[in-house]
């Protein structure tokens, strides 16, 4: 039994095709929460779940296991959909020698399209989103590209990608050095990650903001180490960041020029011990790219890994904020 089965024993796994390029199909791995007792006897399909749907998106260098302390507390109130982003976990890791020069296979618009396709396949036209780190960057684009579908969103410990790059200084580059390492041409970063997978996880996740590895469950750590040690996954992670430093910035500038903003109510949370709140005006930056009056939020007493360090705070904000 792997960590997915151990930590989500009653969740249903799905493998959902989302796109096909050069005869290669990309599929996204998802878990859905069990139906409430009143409806479980009538149907087992996700779309029959009468609870409001909530999409949960993880960050780097992790996978959907980050929600293991949160999902059980929300499954009686929401129809949960947990995804492994493309390039991560059990989802596809698309790679094409002839078409990845612009890294468009890992643009946030492409990854947002994955999310939209998964929710459509599961029968959800509209839904809520809570997302951390890289997943929140995908969710940002999801809100912009599919404003009619995202009802409300919660972003955990990020400022907009364009703002973070445009305001890069020595302090930020030092704290977020991996942003500039992972975007180097293949196979340099991939090879170093694979060769030192455990050291990467322990040195980055356990060595930042005073957070020790005891903050993370052992099964999750082993899963994170395993995927960093897998070349295809390491490559997918690097492509995510390469896209973030290239095509994602181009698309973000285009959104600004066209006046395309986040239209739904947005709750932003950041770790009080982390970099985002210390070096950026998180609420101010999100207000610049959102419609007026839509953004609220606050610092949480933890580091960067909010879902695993401060799950109670995440659940509290979700239950209070995701109400019409």
Buried (B, 14 or more C-beta within 10 A) or exposed (E): EEBBEEBBEEBBEBEBEBBEEEEEEBBBBBBBBBBBEEEEEEEEEBEEBEBBBBBBBBBBBBBBBBBBBBBBBBBEBBBBBBBBBBBBBBBBBBBEEEEBEEBBBBBBBBBBBBBBBBBEBBEBEEBBBBBBBBBBBBBBBBBBBBBEBBBBBBBBBBBBBBBBBEEBEEEBEEBBEBBEBBBBEBEEBBEBBBEBBBBBBBEBBBEBBEBEEEBBBEBBBBBBBBBBBBBBBBBBBBBBBBBBBBBBBEBBEEBBEEEBBBBBBBBBBBBBBBBBBBBBBBBEBBBBBBBEEBBBBBBBEBBBBBBBBBBEBBBEBBEEBBEE
